[in-house]
Amino acid sequence: MFETSDGTMLSQTAPILRYVGAKYGLIPEDPMVSFKGDKAMNYYTEDFLMKHIYKAMFAPEDVRQ
C-alpha cells in the first residue's frame, strides 16, 4: 500500500510505480524506453514472481524444494 499526501491509499506495485513516475517526472519521454521498463517490470512480477517465488511459497511443505 502507498498513501498519498492527501491520504488516498493506492495498491498494486506496478500502478504505484507508474503513479510516482508520472508525479515526479520520472517516466521517459521516449515511448520505446518506457516500453522496455514496463516490459522488465511485467517480466519480474508475472513471469518470475508468479511462476517461481509464489509457487514455492504457497506449495505444501512436502513438495517445496
C-alpha positions as CSV (number, residue, x, y, z in Angstrom):
1,M,0.0,0.0,0.0
2,F,1.1,3.5,-0.7
3,E,-0.5,6.5,0.9
4,T,-0.5,9.8,-1.0
5,S,-0.2,13.2,0.8
6,D,-4.0,13.6,0.7
7,G,-4.5,10.2,2.4
8,T,-5.5,8.3,-0.7
9,M,-4.4,4.7,-0.4
10,L,-3.0,3.1,-3.6
11,S,-2.4,-0.6,-4.1
12,Q,-0.5,-2.8,-6.6
13,T,3.2,-2.4,-7.3
14,A,3.2,-1.5,-11.0
15,P,0.4,1.1,-10.9
16,I,2.1,2.7,-7.8
17,L,5.4,2.9,-9.6
18,R,3.7,4.5,-12.6
19,Y,1.9,7.0,-10.4
20,V,5.2,8.0,-8.7
21,G,6.9,8.2,-12.0
22,A,4.3,10.4,-13.5
23,K,4.0,12.6,-10.4
24,Y,7.8,13.3,-10.2
25,G,8.6,13.3,-14.0
26,L,10.4,10.0,-14.0
27,I,8.6,8.4,-16.9
28,P,10.8,8.5,-20.1
29,E,9.6,10.7,-22.9
30,D,10.7,8.1,-25.4
31,P,7.9,5.5,-25.8
32,M,10.4,2.7,-26.5
33,V,12.4,3.3,-23.4
34,S,9.1,3.4,-21.4
35,F,8.0,0.2,-23.1
36,K,11.3,-1.6,-22.1
37,G,10.8,-0.5,-18.5
38,D,7.2,-1.7,-18.4
39,K,8.3,-5.0,-20.0
40,A,11.0,-5.6,-17.4
41,M,8.5,-4.9,-14.6
42,N,6.0,-7.2,-16.2
43,Y,8.5,-10.0,-16.5
44,Y,9.5,-9.6,-12.9
45,T,6.0,-9.6,-11.5
46,E,4.2,-12.0,-13.8
47,D,6.8,-14.4,-15.0
48,F,9.4,-14.6,-12.3
49,L,7.4,-14.0,-9.1
50,M,4.3,-15.8,-10.1
51,K,5.9,-18.8,-11.6
52,H,8.8,-19.3,-9.2
53,I,8.7,-17.5,-5.9
54,Y,4.9,-17.6,-5.2
55,K,4.7,-21.2,-6.3
56,A,7.4,-22.2,-3.9
57,M,6.0,-20.0,-1.1
58,F,2.5,-21.5,-1.2
59,A,3.3,-25.1,-2.1
60,P,2.6,-27.7,0.5
61,E,5.6,-28.3,2.8
62,D,6.2,-31.8,1.4
63,V,6.7,-30.6,-2.2
64,R,8.8,-27.5,-1.6
65,Q,12.3,-27.7,-2.9
